[in-house]
Amino acid sequence: MAITFFKTPKNKKYNYRPVYYDAKKEEREKRLKTAYEEGPDGYENALRDRLQMRWKRTAGSRERRGSNQRLVIILTVIFLLAYLIFFR
């Protein structure tokens, strides 16, 4: 039996469980819930809405693609002019 003058404290327990928030999953579950509550017609309408949302996104990508093409053409013209000015 050992005699101790100071008592060492026990380790404190720390139980941390991280919470992950997945917005896409929550939105998907919400859509499915409302679609099944409305019946088969509601499910079809939910699919139509989802397709329309996807089509709207592609319209924005077309505008970005046109903008990028314009930028490439402008940069090509600038480099061509710089080449003609400095190396002629």
C-alpha positions as MATLAB code, in Angstrom:
seq = 'MAITFFKTPKNKKYNYRPVYYDAKKEEREKRLKTAYEEGPDGYENALRDRLQMRWKRTAGSRERRGSNQRLVIILTVIFLLAYLIFFR';
ca = [
       0.000    0.000    0.000;
       1.508    3.277   -1.195;
       1.026    6.529    0.611;
       0.346    9.485   -1.678;
       0.172   13.080   -0.583;
      -1.409   14.372   -3.782;
      -4.326   12.796   -5.504;
      -4.071   12.797   -9.318;
      -7.302   13.754  -11.035;
      -8.926   11.306  -13.414;
      -9.160   12.128  -17.069;
     -12.298   13.954  -18.059;
     -14.448   12.201  -20.625;
     -15.366   14.158  -23.684;
     -18.007   12.644  -25.907;
     -18.219   14.706  -29.098;
     -20.178   13.476  -32.064;
     -19.822   15.734  -35.101;
     -23.005   16.739  -36.870;
     -22.884   16.787  -40.648;
     -25.409   18.859  -42.548;
     -26.155   17.732  -46.074;
     -28.411   20.289  -47.735;
     -28.893   18.211  -50.892;
     -29.978   15.172  -48.912;
     -32.417   17.216  -46.852;
     -33.908   18.814  -49.964;
     -34.215   15.419  -51.674;
     -35.983   13.907  -48.664;
     -38.343   16.883  -48.483;
     -39.250   16.533  -52.170;
     -39.843   12.794  -51.859;
     -42.003   13.266  -48.771;
     -44.232   15.854  -50.448;
     -44.369   13.807  -53.658;
     -45.507   10.635  -51.891;
     -48.051   12.514  -49.808;
     -49.686   13.939  -52.928;
     -49.905   10.529  -54.608;
     -48.640    9.383  -58.022;
     -49.492   12.684  -59.707;
     -47.490   14.579  -57.114;
     -44.470   12.387  -57.776;
     -44.671   13.113  -61.522;
     -44.975   16.835  -60.844;
     -41.940   16.681  -58.570;
     -39.939   15.016  -61.348;
     -41.045   17.694  -63.809;
     -40.004   20.451  -61.409;
     -36.630   18.820  -60.941;
     -36.060   18.597  -64.693;
     -36.994   22.242  -65.101;
     -34.498   23.211  -62.397;
     -31.755   21.358  -64.286;
     -32.656   23.031  -67.561;
     -32.441   26.459  -65.958;
     -28.884   25.722  -64.826;
     -27.772   24.847  -68.365;
     -28.979   28.226  -69.653;
     -26.507   29.972  -67.354;
     -23.675   27.733  -68.503;
     -24.341   28.740  -72.124;
     -23.914   32.389  -71.205;
     -20.665   31.611  -69.383;
     -19.385   29.629  -72.344;
     -20.112   32.563  -74.690;
     -18.367   34.932  -72.321;
     -15.313   32.649  -72.144;
     -15.143   32.414  -75.940;
     -15.241   36.192  -76.208;
     -12.429   36.471  -73.669;
     -10.257   33.997  -75.602;
     -10.794   35.907  -78.860;
      -9.923   39.245  -77.229;
      -6.769   37.821  -75.638;
      -5.725   36.287  -78.974;
      -6.111   39.643  -80.721;
      -4.124   41.414  -77.982;
      -1.275   38.885  -78.176;
      -1.270   39.113  -81.983;
      -1.035   42.908  -81.843;
       1.730   42.745  -79.229;
       3.648   40.266  -81.402;
       3.324   42.504  -84.456;
       4.428   45.597  -82.515;
       7.435   44.097  -80.719;
       8.779   41.596  -83.266;
       8.303   43.432  -86.531;
];
